[in-house]
């Protein structure tokens, strides 16, 4: 939102948030091997994660439609629990998406909900002004999006930040590089963690893409990338190519 929307000038009408029963059960404490076993209680326990993501969308001032990615093992009680969580958290609609099993027919209800939500013309509310200092922008994202209490910077990250600011790159938008397994920096923290310190181990400047990328202290490399000690040793070049991974 802070990068594509600002640079393109295209204003979104809404956001579609994809959720699944399996994901909420995992965030509710279920083991991965048990995700196919019906467990409405675990879905409800993991509902804070879905509510957190809806809160992120609503924080930008956008309507939010939740697409429930249906699996064959989902029970009616579990699907009802996801709908209840979504609507109580402020979603405009929560609709099953069953395209895998039923093709286009299984996506009709979702399409209708998306069209209805797109009738509004909201103004995007950003978490920070571009001219704000980089540390303030990162803190704003950590608090407003990830519900952290504070941010800590390593000596290396601060050194790089001073170098980038001296080059006149302090007004770049922020692209946070973090785990997808948690709303925090730590993949072991399920649900909706809050009140923690978000650690920044390193920061990279992607001048060609016009963004700065802070790297949290806890981050695991993706497949096809070398297993190295944190922080990663990826470097963005002016040509926007990634030196450690294509």
C-alpha positions in Angstrom: 0.0 0.0 0.0 2.7 2.5 1.0 4.7 1.7 -2.2 2.5 0.6 -5.1 -0.5 2.8 -4.3 1.6 5.9 -3.7 3.8 5.5 -6.7 1.1 4.4 -9.2 -1.5 6.9 -8.1 -4.1 4.2 -8.4 -6.5 4.2 -5.5 -7.9 0.8 -4.4 -11.6 0.5 -3.6 -11.2 -2.4 -1.2 -9.0 -5.2 -0.1 -9.7 -9.0 -0.3 -8.2 -10.9 2.6 -7.8 -14.7 2.1 -8.3 -16.8 5.2 -8.6 -20.5 5.8 -9.8 -22.8 8.6 -6.5 -24.6 8.6 -4.5 -21.4 9.2 -6.7 -20.3 12.0 -6.4 -23.7 13.7 -2.7 -23.4 13.5 -2.7 -20.0 15.0 -5.1 -21.4 17.7 -2.5 -23.9 18.8 -3.2 -27.0 16.7 -0.4 -29.1 15.4 0.3 -29.2 11.7 -0.5 -32.9 11.5 -4.0 -32.2 13.0 -5.1 -29.4 10.7 -7.4 -31.8 8.8 -9.2 -32.8 12.0 -12.3 -30.8 12.8 -11.6 -28.4 15.7 -13.9 -25.4 15.9 -12.4 -24.4 19.3 -8.9 -24.1 17.7 -10.4 -21.9 14.9 -12.0 -19.6 17.5 -8.7 -19.5 19.5 -6.8 -18.5 16.4 -9.4 -15.9 15.4 -7.2 -13.1 16.8 -4.9 -13.5 13.8 -7.7 -12.9 11.3 -9.0 -10.0 13.3 -5.5 -8.5 13.3 -5.3 -8.6 9.5 -8.7 -7.1 9.1 -7.6 -4.4 11.5 -4.7 -3.7 9.2 -7.0 -3.3 6.2 -9.4 -1.1 8.1 -6.5 1.0 9.3 -5.9 2.0 5.7 -9.5 3.1 5.5 -10.5 0.4 3.0 -13.5 -2.0 3.0 -12.4 -5.6 3.7 -13.9 -8.7 2.1 -12.7 -12.0 3.6 -12.4 -14.9 1.2 -12.6 -18.2 3.1 -10.4 -20.6 1.1 -12.4 -23.8 1.6 -10.7 -27.2 2.0 -12.6 -30.5 1.7 -11.8 -31.2 5.4 -13.4 -28.0 6.7 -16.5 -28.7 8.8 -19.6 -26.4 8.7 -19.0 -25.4 12.3 -15.4 -24.3 11.5 -16.6 -22.3 8.5 -19.3 -20.6 10.6 -16.6 -19.8 13.2 -14.5 -18.0 10.5 -17.4 -16.0 9.3 -18.3 -15.0 12.8 -14.8 -13.9 13.6 -14.5 -11.9 10.4 -17.8 -10.1 10.7 -17.2 -9.3 14.4 -13.8 -7.9 13.5 -15.3 -5.4 11.1 -15.2 -7.2 7.7 -17.7 -6.0 5.1 -18.3 -9.6 4.0 -16.9 -13.1 4.7 -17.6 -15.6 1.9 -16.5 -19.1 1.1 -14.2 -19.4 -1.9 -14.6 -23.0 -3.3 -13.1 -22.5 -6.7 -10.7 -25.5 -6.4 -13.6 -28.0 -6.1 -16.4 -26.2 -7.9 -14.6 -24.0 -10.4 -16.3 -20.7 -11.3 -19.5 -21.6 -9.6 -17.7 -21.9 -6.3 -16.4 -18.3 -6.6 -19.7 -16.6 -7.6 -20.7 -15.5 -4.1 -17.2 -14.0 -3.5 -17.3 -12.1 -6.8 -20.7 -10.6 -5.9 -19.3 -9.5 -2.4 -16.3 -8.0 -4.0 -18.4 -6.0 -6.5 -20.6 -4.7 -3.8 -17.7 -3.6 -1.6 -16.1 -1.8 -4.5 -19.1 0.6 -4.8 -17.4 2.8 -2.2 -14.7 5.3 -3.0 -12.5 5.4 0.1 -9.4 7.6 0.7 -6.4 5.6 1.7 -5.0 6.5 5.1 -1.2 5.9 5.3 0.7 5.0 8.4 3.4 7.6 7.8 4.3 10.6 5.6 7.1 10.0 3.1 9.1 12.9 4.5 9.2 11.5 8.0 12.6 10.1 9.3 13.1 6.4 8.4 13.2 5.4 12.1 9.8 7.1 12.6 8.4 5.3 9.6 9.6 1.9 10.8 8.2 2.6 14.3 4.9 3.6 12.9 4.6 0.4 10.9 5.8 -1.7 13.8 3.2 -0.2 16.1 0.2 0.3 13.8 0.6 -2.8 11.6 2.4 -5.4 13.7 1.3 -4.2 17.2 4.8 -4.0 18.5 5.5 -1.7 21.4 8.9 -0.5 20.3 11.7 -1.0 17.7 15.4 -1.8 18.4 18.1 -1.2 15.8 21.4 -3.1 15.6 24.6 -1.1 15.3 25.0 -2.3 11.7 21.5 -1.2 10.8 22.0 2.2 12.2 25.3 2.6 10.4 23.7 1.7 7.1 20.8 4.0 7.8 23.1 7.0 8.4 24.8 6.1 5.1 21.6 6.0 3.2 20.3 9.2 4.7 23.5 10.9 3.7 22.9 9.9 0.1 19.5 11.6 0.3 17.4 8.4 0.4 15.6 9.1 3.7 12.3 9.9 1.9 12.0 6.4 0.4 8.9 4.3 1.5 9.5 1.3 3.7 9.1 -2.4 2.7 9.4 -4.6 5.7 11.1 -8.0 5.1 9.7 -10.4 7.8 8.3 -13.8 8.3 4.9 -14.7 6.9 4.2 -17.1 9.8 3.5 -14.4 12.3 2.3 -10.8 12.4 5.4 -10.2 14.4 9.1 -10.7 13.5 9.2 -14.1 15.2 7.6 -17.1 13.4 7.0 -18.9 16.6 4.6 -16.3 17.9 1.1 -17.3 16.8 -2.2 -15.5 17.0 -1.9 -11.7 17.4 1.2 -10.9 19.5 1.6 -7.4 20.9 3.7 -5.4 23.3 7.0 -6.8 22.1 10.1 -5.1 20.7 10.5 -5.4 16.9 14.3 -5.9 16.2 15.9 -4.5 13.1 19.1 -6.3 12.3 19.9 -4.7 8.9 18.4 -2.4 6.3 18.8 -2.3 2.5 18.1 0.5 0.0 16.5 -0.4 -3.3 17.0 2.8 -5.1 15.7 1.6 -8.5 12.5 0.4 -6.9 12.4 3.4 -4.6 12.1 1.7 -1.3 14.0 0.9 1.9 13.9 -2.7 3.3 14.5 -3.2 7.0 15.4 -6.8 8.0 14.2 -8.2 11.3 16.6 -10.1 13.5 14.6 -13.3 13.2 14.1 -14.2 9.6 14.5 -17.5 7.7 15.6 -17.7 4.1 13.3 -18.8 1.4 13.9 -21.9 -0.8 16.6 -21.5 -3.4 18.5 -19.0 -1.2 21.6 -20.0 0.7 21.3 -20.9 4.3 23.4 -18.2 6.0 23.4 -16.7 9.5 21.1 -13.8 10.1 20.9 -11.2 8.9 20.8 -12.2 5.3 23.4 -11.1 2.9 21.1 -10.0 0.1 22.1 -6.8 -1.6 19.9 -4.7 -3.8 21.8 -3.2 -6.7 20.8 0.0 -8.7 19.4 -2.3 -11.4 17.0 -3.7 -8.9 18.5 -7.2 -9.3 18.9 -9.3 -6.2 22.5 -10.4 -5.8 21.8 -13.6 -3.7 18.7 -14.9 -5.3 16.7 -14.6 -8.5 
